[in-house]
């Protein structure tokens, strides 16, 4: 099973894609630290200093500015590796983001959806007119 999350952002698709892959831009809205190598086969490592969480994975597809796919594994959990697919499409007044995140259960999927809602909300604020 998987969950799907969609959002509109007030920025062009290239800007949105950069905020999903560039370590310096990621840390403006999501983790406290990031290392990224956004190419097929490249690795990423995101971390949150407060709770001590580490998220790691490998980029599977990187097609700027429209498509991104990667694996998702937390260091502190025993959940199997999951796949995340992100599509970014240009619209008249910004970009539309569609995130599909694999989950092993409804409960796990609900947790991913809650996380994406929170953090993409922060990205919307950052890229909005007052950001």
C-alpha positions, 0 to 999 in steps of 0.5 A: 500500500501507499499514501499519496499527498498533494500540494500546490507551491508558489514557486516554479518547478525548478525551485521546488525541485531544488528544495527537495534535493539541495542539502542547503535548501532542504535544511531551510524547511525539513531536517537540521542537517543534510548530505545529498548526492542527487543522481541515480545511485547517489545517497542522501542522509538527513538528520534532526539534532533534537530527537537524534533521528537519521533518515537515509536512502538512495536516489533511484530517479532524478529527473529535474525538475519533474521527477524524483524517487528514492528509498527511505530508511530510518536508523531508529526504526526496524521498518523495512526500506520504503520507496518515495516517488515525487512528481513536480509539475508546473502550473500557471501560478506555481508548481504542483507536488504529488508525493507517493510514499510506500507504507506497510500498514494504514497506521504507518501510512497515516504517520507518513501523511502527517509528516508530509503535511507538516513539512510540506506546509513549512516548504509552502511557507518558505516559498510563499509570498511572505517567505 
